[in-house]
Amino acid sequence: MCLGGICNVCSTIKSPALDAGPYLKLSVNDTGHGMDKAVKDRILNPFVTTKKVEEGTGLGLSVVHGIVMNHCNAIIADSDPGKGTVFHIFIPIIVFNIYS
């Protein structure tokens, strides 16, 4: 979103094709320029960036990926050039009985 844009955050309960059980899906999307498949395939790797050298290091998504994966979650990026990007983070819902 180097030229600005809109960032939306929403959450819904979903059961993705992950381990059995319910998940909370947190989605964050933007109206930026999007990514092609080559960029999307490596965007969560450390030090990957599409920015010029003086514009940043590209650590943000790698840090998010590490935090999400260290908590038994999943992150999926959906993007196409010219259509923005949406990241879906799936967080397992822990159900317990407080009366037992």
Secondary structure in CASP SS format (residue, H / E / C, confidence):
PFRMAT SS
TARGET T0000
AUTHOR 0000-0000-0000
METHOD secondary structure of the structure
MODEL  1
M C 1.00
C C 1.00
L C 1.00
G C 1.00
G C 1.00
I C 1.00
C E 1.00
N E 1.00
V E 1.00
C E 1.00
S E 1.00
T E 1.00
I E 1.00
K E 1.00
S C 1.00
P C 1.00
A C 1.00
L C 1.00
D C 1.00
A C 1.00
G C 1.00
P C 1.00
Y E 1.00
L E 1.00
K E 1.00
L E 1.00
S E 1.00
V E 1.00
N E 1.00
D E 1.00
T C 1.00
G C 1.00
H C 1.00
G C 1.00
M C 1.00
D C 1.00
K H 1.00
A H 1.00
V H 1.00
K H 1.00
D C 1.00
R C 1.00
I C 1.00
L C 1.00
N C 1.00
P C 1.00
F C 1.00
V C 1.00
T C 1.00
T C 1.00
K C 1.00
K C 1.00
V H 1.00
E H 1.00
E H 1.00
G C 1.00
T C 1.00
G C 1.00
L C 1.00
G H 1.00
L H 1.00
S H 1.00
V H 1.00
V H 1.00
H H 1.00
G H 1.00
I H 1.00
V H 1.00
M H 1.00
N C 1.00
H C 1.00
C C 1.00
N C 1.00
A E 1.00
I E 1.00
I E 1.00
A E 1.00
D E 1.00
S E 1.00
D C 1.00
P C 1.00
G C 1.00
K C 1.00
G C 1.00
T E 1.00
V E 1.00
F E 1.00
H E 1.00
I E 1.00
F E 1.00
I E 1.00
P E 1.00
I C 1.00
I C 1.00
V C 1.00
F C 1.00
N C 1.00
I C 1.00
Y C 1.00
S C 1.00
END
